[in-house]
Amino acid sequence: MQRSRTLTVDKGSEIKVYNEGAIRHNVAVVEYCRTCTAVFCGMGAGVLGLTALYGFGFYILSIVGMWLLLVAKAGSNYERFFTSRKAILTNGFFGALFTYILCWTFAYGMVHVY
């Protein structure tokens, strides 16, 4: 992966240049991690029998936990891998929520209903 390059402009300000292919790859890896987290935590929430707001709280807790792990892994040089820390947390949040709900209701139904 290439590092970001800094170009200086005549006025003394700096322009950050990113490798778009590397950024897309990193975002795809984060999306894959978010989907896997949603599947496993959804199954866990269903097996534990969490309902209503406890289930949604478990999802938020799991996604924030994954975000903290990714930020810790990237370290203070997160600009090398992502454009912003907020984007790591918010991109794909609702898409993974639907995956979480699907796995959550499936596991809950298999364990507690049938």
CNS distance restraints for C-alpha pairs under 8 A (distance, minus, plus):
assign (resid   1 and name CA) (resid  22 and name CA) 6.21 0.50 0.50
assign (resid   2 and name CA) (resid  19 and name CA) 6.74 0.50 0.50
assign (resid   2 and name CA) (resid  22 and name CA) 7.36 0.50 0.50
assign (resid   3 and name CA) (resid  18 and name CA) 7.61 0.50 0.50
assign (resid   3 and name CA) (resid  19 and name CA) 7.58 0.50 0.50
assign (resid   3 and name CA) (resid  80 and name CA) 5.89 0.50 0.50
assign (resid   4 and name CA) (resid  16 and name CA) 6.82 0.50 0.50
assign (resid   4 and name CA) (resid  17 and name CA) 5.72 0.50 0.50
assign (resid   4 and name CA) (resid  18 and name CA) 5.01 0.50 0.50
assign (resid   4 and name CA) (resid  19 and name CA) 6.73 0.50 0.50
assign (resid   4 and name CA) (resid  79 and name CA) 7.95 0.50 0.50
assign (resid   4 and name CA) (resid  80 and name CA) 6.03 0.50 0.50
assign (resid   5 and name CA) (resid  16 and name CA) 6.28 0.50 0.50
assign (resid   5 and name CA) (resid  17 and name CA) 5.36 0.50 0.50
assign (resid   5 and name CA) (resid  18 and name CA) 6.88 0.50 0.50
assign (resid   6 and name CA) (resid  14 and name CA) 6.53 0.50 0.50
assign (resid   6 and name CA) (resid  15 and name CA) 5.96 0.50 0.50
assign (resid   6 and name CA) (resid  16 and name CA) 5.06 0.50 0.50
assign (resid   6 and name CA) (resid  17 and name CA) 6.18 0.50 0.50
assign (resid   7 and name CA) (resid  14 and name CA) 5.96 0.50 0.50
assign (resid   7 and name CA) (resid  15 and name CA) 5.50 0.50 0.50
assign (resid   7 and name CA) (resid  16 and name CA) 6.72 0.50 0.50
assign (resid   7 and name CA) (resid  17 and name CA) 7.46 0.50 0.50
assign (resid   8 and name CA) (resid  12 and name CA) 6.42 0.50 0.50
assign (resid   8 and name CA) (resid  13 and name CA) 6.28 0.50 0.50
assign (resid   8 and name CA) (resid  14 and name CA) 4.91 0.50 0.50
assign (resid   8 and name CA) (resid  15 and name CA) 6.51 0.50 0.50
assign (resid   9 and name CA) (resid  13 and name CA) 5.80 0.50 0.50
assign (resid   9 and name CA) (resid  14 and name CA) 6.26 0.50 0.50
assign (resid   9 and name CA) (resid  15 and name CA) 7.46 0.50 0.50
assign (resid  18 and name CA) (resid  23 and name CA) 7.50 0.50 0.50
assign (resid  19 and name CA) (resid  23 and name CA) 6.38 0.50 0.50
assign (resid  20 and name CA) (resid  24 and name CA) 6.11 0.50 0.50
assign (resid  21 and name CA) (resid  25 and name CA) 6.18 0.50 0.50
assign (resid  22 and name CA) (resid  26 and name CA) 6.20 0.50 0.50
assign (resid  22 and name CA) (resid  81 and name CA) 7.64 0.50 0.50
assign (resid  23 and name CA) (resid  27 and name CA) 6.18 0.50 0.50
assign (resid  23 and name CA) (resid  81 and name CA) 6.37 0.50 0.50
assign (resid  23 and name CA) (resid  82 and name CA) 6.15 0.50 0.50
assign (resid  23 and name CA) (resid  83 and name CA) 7.81 0.50 0.50
assign (resid  24 and name CA) (resid  28 and name CA) 6.13 0.50 0.50
assign (resid  25 and name CA) (resid  29 and name CA) 6.26 0.50 0.50
assign (resid  26 and name CA) (resid  30 and name CA) 6.26 0.50 0.50
assign (resid  26 and name CA) (resid  81 and name CA) 6.69 0.50 0.50
assign (resid  26 and name CA) (resid  82 and name CA) 7.22 0.50 0.50
assign (resid  27 and name CA) (resid  31 and name CA) 6.13 0.50 0.50
assign (resid  27 and name CA) (resid  82 and name CA) 7.67 0.50 0.50
assign (resid  27 and name CA) (resid  88 and name CA) 7.73 0.50 0.50
assign (resid  28 and name CA) (resid  32 and name CA) 6.19 0.50 0.50
assign (resid  29 and name CA) (resid  33 and name CA) 6.23 0.50 0.50
assign (resid  30 and name CA) (resid  34 and name CA) 6.08 0.50 0.50
assign (resid  30 and name CA) (resid  88 and name CA) 7.29 0.50 0.50
assign (resid  31 and name CA) (resid  35 and name CA) 6.15 0.50 0.50
assign (resid  31 and name CA) (resid  92 and name CA) 6.70 0.50 0.50
assign (resid  32 and name CA) (resid  36 and name CA) 6.22 0.50 0.50
assign (resid  33 and name CA) (resid  37 and name CA) 6.03 0.50 0.50
assign (resid  34 and name CA) (resid  38 and name CA) 6.07 0.50 0.50
assign (resid  34 and name CA) (resid  63 and name CA) 7.11 0.50 0.50
assign (resid  34 and name CA) (resid  66 and name CA) 7.58 0.50 0.50
assign (resid  34 and name CA) (resid  92 and name CA) 7.84 0.50 0.50
assign (resid  34 and name CA) (resid  96 and name CA) 6.49 0.50 0.50
assign (resid  35 and name CA) (resid  39 and name CA) 6.23 0.50 0.50
assign (resid  35 and name CA) (resid  96 and name CA) 5.53 0.50 0.50
assign (resid  35 and name CA) (resid  99 and name CA) 7.12 0.50 0.50
assign (resid  36 and name CA) (resid  40 and name CA) 6.19 0.50 0.50
assign (resid  37 and name CA) (resid  41 and name CA) 5.82 0.50 0.50
assign (resid  37 and name CA) (resid  62 and name CA) 7.22 0.50 0.50
assign (resid  37 and name CA) (resid  63 and name CA) 7.34 0.50 0.50
assign (resid  37 and name CA) (resid  66 and name CA) 7.68 0.50 0.50
assign (resid  38 and name CA) (resid  42 and name CA) 5.67 0.50 0.50
assign (resid  38 and name CA) (resid  59 and name CA) 7.25 0.50 0.50
assign (resid  38 and name CA) (resid  62 and name CA) 7.93 0.50 0.50
assign (resid  38 and name CA) (resid  63 and name CA) 7.83 0.50 0.50
assign (resid  38 and name CA) (resid  96 and name CA) 5.88 0.50 0.50
assign (resid  38 and name CA) (resid  97 and name CA) 6.96 0.50 0.50
assign (resid  38 and name CA) (resid  99 and name CA) 6.17 0.50 0.50
assign (resid  38 and name CA) (resid 100 and name CA) 4.62 0.50 0.50
assign (resid  38 and name CA) (resid 103 and name CA) 8.00 0.50 0.50
assign (resid  39 and name CA) (resid  43 and name CA) 6.20 0.50 0.50
assign (resid  39 and name CA) (resid  99 and name CA) 6.41 0.50 0.50
assign (resid  39 and name CA) (resid 100 and name CA) 5.60 0.50 0.50
assign (resid  39 and name CA) (resid 103 and name CA) 5.89 0.50 0.50
assign (resid  40 and name CA) (resid  44 and name CA) 6.13 0.50 0.50
assign (resid  40 and name CA) (resid 103 and name CA) 7.98 0.50 0.50
assign (resid  41 and name CA) (resid  45 and name CA) 5.95 0.50 0.50
assign (resid  41 and name CA) (resid  58 and name CA) 7.75 0.50 0.50
assign (resid  41 and name CA) (resid  59 and name CA) 6.98 0.50 0.50
assign (resid  41 and name CA) (resid  62 and name CA) 7.01 0.50 0.50
assign (resid  41 and name CA) (resid 100 and name CA) 7.12 0.50 0.50
assign (resid  41 and name CA) (resid 104 and name CA) 7.83 0.50 0.50
assign (resid  42 and name CA) (resid  46 and name CA) 6.16 0.50 0.50
assign (resid  42 and name CA) (resid  59 and name CA) 7.46 0.50 0.50
assign (resid  42 and name CA) (resid  99 and name CA) 7.87 0.50 0.50
assign (resid  42 and name CA) (resid 100 and name CA) 4.68 0.50 0.50
assign (resid  42 and name CA) (resid 101 and name CA) 6.52 0.50 0.50
assign (resid  42 and name CA) (resid 102 and name CA) 7.56 0.50 0.50
assign (resid  42 and name CA) (resid 103 and name CA) 4.91 0.50 0.50
assign (resid  42 and name CA) (resid 104 and name CA) 4.13 0.50 0.50
assign (resid  42 and name CA) (resid 105 and name CA) 7.91 0.50 0.50
assign (resid  42 and name CA) (resid 107 and name CA) 7.69 0.50 0.50
assign (resid  43 and name CA) (resid  47 and name CA) 6.17 0.50 0.50
assign (resid  43 and name CA) (resid 100 and name CA) 7.95 0.50 0.50
assign (resid  43 and name CA) (resid 103 and name CA) 5.35 0.50 0.50
assign (resid  43 and name CA) (resid 104 and name CA) 5.22 0.50 0.50
assign (resid  43 and name CA) (resid 106 and name CA) 7.67 0.50 0.50
assign (resid  43 and name CA) (resid 107 and name CA) 5.37 0.50 0.50
assign (resid  43 and name CA) (resid 108 and name CA) 7.81 0.50 0.50
assign (resid  44 and name CA) (resid  48 and name CA) 6.03 0.50 0.50
assign (resid  44 and name CA) (resid 104 and name CA) 7.44 0.50 0.50
assign (resid  44 and name CA) (resid 107 and name CA) 7.82 0.50 0.50
assign (resid  45 and name CA) (resid  49 and name CA) 6.13 0.50 0.50
assign (resid  45 and name CA) (resid  50 and name CA) 5.43 0.50 0.50
assign (resid  45 and name CA) (resid  55 and name CA) 6.26 0.50 0.50
assign (resid  45 and name CA) (resid  58 and name CA) 7.19 0.50 0.50
assign (resid  45 and name CA) (resid 104 and name CA) 5.89 0.50 0.50
assign (resid  45 and name CA) (resid 107 and name CA) 7.91 0.50 0.50
assign (resid  45 and name CA) (resid 108 and name CA) 7.64 0.50 0.50
assign (resid  46 and name CA) (resid  50 and name CA) 6.19 0.50 0.50
assign (resid  46 and name CA) (resid 103 and name CA) 7.45 0.50 0.50
assign (resid  46 and name CA) (resid 104 and name CA) 4.59 0.50 0.50
assign (resid  46 and name CA) (resid 105 and name CA) 6.27 0.50 0.50
assign (resid  46 and name CA) (resid 106 and name CA) 7.20 0.50 0.50
assign (resid  46 and name CA) (resid 107 and name CA) 4.58 0.50 0.50
assign (resid  46 and name CA) (resid 108 and name CA) 3.93 0.50 0.50
assign (resid  46 and name CA) (resid 109 and name CA) 7.62 0.50 0.50
assign (resid  46 and name CA) (resid 111 and name CA) 7.60 0.50 0.50
assign (resid  47 and name CA) (resid 107 and name CA) 5.82 0.50 0.50
assign (resid  47 and name CA) (resid 108 and name CA) 5.75 0.50 0.50
assign (resid  47 and name CA) (resid 111 and name CA) 6.22 0.50 0.50
assign (resid  47 and name CA) (resid 112 and name CA) 7.79 0.50 0.50
assign (resid  48 and name CA) (resid 108 and name CA) 7.94 0.50 0.50
assign (resid  49 and name CA) (resid 108 and name CA) 6.09 0.50 0.50
assign (resid  49 and name CA) (resid 112 and name CA) 7.13 0.50 0.50
assign (resid  50 and name CA) (resid  54 and name CA) 5.77 0.50 0.50
assign (resid  50 and name CA) (resid  55 and name CA) 5.06 0.50 0.50
assign (resid  51 and name CA) (resid  55 and name CA) 5.22 0.50 0.50
assign (resid  52 and name CA) (resid  56 and name CA) 6.80 0.50 0.50
assign (resid  53 and name CA) (resid  57 and name CA) 5.89 0.50 0.50
assign (resid  54 and name CA) (resid  58 and name CA) 6.09 0.50 0.50
assign (resid  55 and name CA) (resid  59 and name CA) 6.45 0.50 0.50
assign (resid  56 and name CA) (resid  60 and name CA) 6.32 0.50 0.50
assign (resid  57 and name CA) (resid  61 and name CA) 6.03 0.50 0.50
assign (resid  58 and name CA) (resid  62 and name CA) 6.08 0.50 0.50
assign (resid  59 and name CA) (resid  63 and name CA) 6.18 0.50 0.50
assign (resid  59 and name CA) (resid  97 and name CA) 7.58 0.50 0.50
assign (resid  59 and name CA) (resid 100 and name CA) 7.34 0.50 0.50
assign (resid  60 and name CA) (resid  64 and name CA) 6.06 0.50 0.50
assign (resid  61 and name CA) (resid  65 and name CA) 6.01 0.50 0.50
assign (resid  62 and name CA) (resid  66 and name CA) 6.18 0.50 0.50
assign (resid  63 and name CA) (resid  67 and name CA) 6.14 0.50 0.50
assign (resid  63 and name CA) (resid  89 and name CA) 7.63 0.50 0.50
assign (resid  64 and name CA) (resid  68 and name CA) 6.15 0.50 0.50
assign (resid  64 and name CA) (resid  89 and name CA) 7.21 0.50 0.50
assign (resid  65 and name CA) (resid  69 and name CA) 6.29 0.50 0.50
assign (resid  66 and name CA) (resid  70 and name CA) 6.25 0.50 0.50
assign (resid  67 and name CA) (resid  71 and name CA) 6.12 0.50 0.50
assign (resid  67 and name CA) (resid  88 and name CA) 6.82 0.50 0.50
assign (resid  67 and name CA) (resid  89 and name CA) 5.89 0.50 0.50
assign (resid  68 and name CA) (resid  72 and name CA) 6.02 0.50 0.50
assign (resid  69 and name CA) (resid  73 and name CA) 6.08 0.50 0.50
assign (resid  70 and name CA) (resid  74 and name CA) 6.11 0.50 0.50
assign (resid  71 and name CA) (resid  75 and name CA) 6.02 0.50 0.50
assign (resid  71 and name CA) (resid  78 and name CA) 7.22 0.50 0.50
assign (resid  71 and name CA) (resid  85 and name CA) 7.37 0.50 0.50
assign (resid  74 and name CA) (resid  78 and name CA) 5.14 0.50 0.50
assign (resid  74 and name CA) (resid  81 and name CA) 7.36 0.50 0.50
assign (resid  77 and name CA) (resid  81 and name CA) 7.81 0.50 0.50
assign (resid  78 and name CA) (resid  82 and name CA) 5.93 0.50 0.50
assign (resid  78 and name CA) (resid  83 and name CA) 7.84 0.50 0.50
assign (resid  78 and name CA) (resid  84 and name CA) 7.54 0.50 0.50
assign (resid  78 and name CA) (resid  85 and name CA) 7.40 0.50 0.50
assign (resid  79 and name CA) (resid  83 and name CA) 5.73 0.50 0.50
assign (resid  79 and name CA) (resid  84 and name CA) 6.83 0.50 0.50
assign (resid  82 and name CA) (resid  88 and name CA) 7.65 0.50 0.50
assign (resid  83 and name CA) (resid  87 and name CA) 7.40 0.50 0.50
assign (resid  84 and name CA) (resid  88 and name CA) 7.03 0.50 0.50
assign (resid  85 and name CA) (resid  89 and name CA) 6.91 0.50 0.50
assign (resid  86 and name CA) (resid  90 and name CA) 6.20 0.50 0.50
assign (resid  87 and name CA) (resid  91 and name CA) 5.49 0.50 0.50
assign (resid  89 and name CA) (resid  93 and name CA) 7.25 0.50 0.50
assign (resid  92 and name CA) (resid  96 and name CA) 6.17 0.50 0.50
assign (resid  93 and name CA) (resid  97 and name CA) 6.25 0.50 0.50
assign (resid  94 and name CA) (resid  98 and name CA) 6.52 0.50 0.50
assign (resid  95 and name CA) (resid  99 and name CA) 6.84 0.50 0.50
assign (resid  96 and name CA) (resid 100 and name CA) 6.08 0.50 0.50
assign (resid  97 and name CA) (resid 101 and name CA) 6.16 0.50 0.50
assign (resid  98 and name CA) (resid 102 and name CA) 6.17 0.50 0.50
assign (resid  99 and name CA) (resid 103 and name CA) 6.32 0.50 0.50
assign (resid 100 and name CA) (resid 104 and name CA) 5.84 0.50 0.50
assign (resid 101 and name CA) (resid 105 and name CA) 5.98 0.50 0.50
assign (resid 102 and name CA) (resid 106 and name CA) 6.15 0.50 0.50
assign (resid 103 and name CA) (resid 107 and name CA) 6.03 0.50 0.50
assign (resid 104 and name CA) (resid 108 and name CA) 6.03 0.50 0.50
assign (resid 105 and name CA) (resid 109 and name CA) 5.91 0.50 0.50
assign (resid 106 and name CA) (resid 110 and name CA) 6.17 0.50 0.50
assign (resid 107 and name CA) (resid 111 and name CA) 6.07 0.50 0.50
assign (resid 108 and name CA) (resid 112 and name CA) 5.56 0.50 0.50
assign (resid 108 and name CA) (resid 113 and name CA) 7.02 0.50 0.50
assign (resid 109 and name CA) (resid 113 and name CA) 4.80 0.50 0.50
assign (resid 109 and name CA) (resid 114 and name CA) 6.32 0.50 0.50
assign (resid 110 and name CA) (resid 114 and name CA) 5.45 0.50 0.50
